[in-house]
Amino acid sequence: MGVVKMTKALVLYHSQQHGNTGTMAEEIAEGLRSEGCEVTLHNANDERYPIEEYPLYDCVAFGTPDYFSYLAGTLKTFMDDWYIHRNEPGYQGKPYVVFYSHGGGGRVREALSLFSRVGTQVGESVESRGAPNQTVLDKCRALGSELAKASK
């Protein structure tokens, strides 16, 4: 009987001040765990993501607040780092999801296609205007579950 490999998921997000994106990240992680994934949460606001670890993951969730109608600089830095390694094994072809929070504009949604370079988007992006309400949190959990199923 073979060893069952647990799906490894990365939830990479930027959250500070109000923590709305972080709250959403926790719910995405719960959805992933509910389907048996091993989850790593990484708040890029706390430290730069170590790009060498990226190939260890089977799927990824990206979360960002809307800063000046664009994603957080730390997530752009991740993509810059990813770009340098993109042709190495394990950097392309991952299923991913996207979630974001904003204070009213929400124009960051126009920049989310940047993540399409890492692989194939699963489901619809989840948006929260201000603090995520229960409907948004439920959508986050469902999106995490959907990503886990797409990664098996």
N, C-alpha and C positions, 0 to 999 in steps of 0.2 A: 504494500500500500504506500503510495507516494505521500510526500509532505505537502500539505495544503499551504500555499503561499498567501499570506494576508495582503490584501490590497493596501498600499501605502498612499495616503493622500496628504497633500500640502495645502494649507489654507494660508495664503500670503496676503496680508492686508496692511493698510495704514490707518491707525486710529489714534487720536489724541483728544484733548479738551473734553468734549461731550461724550466721546466713546460710542457714538452711534454705529460706526462701521465695525467696531470691535464686538458690539452686542450682536450684530448680524453674523459676524464671523463665528461666534460661539454656536449659533443656531445651525449654520452650515455644517460645522464640525459635528454637531449632534446628529444631523441627518446622515452624515457619512458613517459615524460610529454605529448608528442603528442598523446599517447594512453590513457591519463587520469590518469596517476599515480601521486601520491604524492611522491616527491623525496627528499631524504636527501643525500647530498654530504658530505663525511667525508674524509679529507686528513689526513691520519695516520701520516704523517710527522709533522703535527702541534700538534697533541695530540693523545694519545693512545685511541683506540676505546673502549667505555664503553660496554663491552660484555653483560651486563644485558639488554641492549636495543635491542639486536639482535632479540629476538622473536617477536618484534613489526612489523617486516618487512615480506612481502609476497615473496620477491625475492631480489637478491643481484647481483651487478656487482663488480668484483674485478679487479683493475688495478695496475700494477706494472712496474717499470723500470727494466731493466736487470742489476743487480749488481753482478759481478763476476759469471756470468752464473747462477744466482739464483734470486729469488724474493727479494724484499726489506725486510729488517729485521722487519719492522713494520707490514707487512702482515703475516710474520711467527709468530710474537707475537700474532696477531689476532687468527691465527689457534691454537696456544698453549692455549690461553684463551678459545677458542671454545671447544677444546678437553676436558677441565675440566668440561664444562657444557653440553657436547654432549648428555647425556642421559636425560636431562631435557626437558620438553615440549617446542616446538618452535625452537629447535636448529637444527633439521635435516629435510631433505626432501624439501628444498627450490630449486626452479629453479634458476640457476645462469649463468652469462656470464663472460668471461675473456678477458681483453685487456692488451697489454703491449707495451713498447717502448724500444728501444735499440740503441746503437751506432754503431753496425756492426755485432756483434756475434749472438745475439738473442737466445742463448742457454737456456735462462730462460724458453722457451716454454716446455722444458723437465721436468721442475719442476711444471708446472701448474696443473698437475693431483692431486696435494696436495688438491686442492679445491673440488675435486670430493666427498669428505667426507660429505660436507654440503648438497648435493642434486644431482640434475640432470643438467648437462650442456645443455644450449640452444644455438644452432648455433655454428659457428666456432669462435675461438679466433681471435681477430683483432690485427694485428702487425703493428707497425710503426718504421721504421728505421730513427732515427733522428726526426726532427719536422714533425708532421703529415701533409700530403698534403690533398688536397680536397677529393681524392679518399678514403683515410683512414678515414677522418672525416665523409664522407657519410656512410661508412661501420659501423662506431661507432653508428651513429644515427639509422641506420637500425637494428643494433644489440639490441639497447635499445628498439626499437619498438617491435622486435621479443620477447624479454624477457617479456615485458608488456603483450603481447598477450598470452604467455605461462603461465602467472601468474593469469589469470582471471578464 
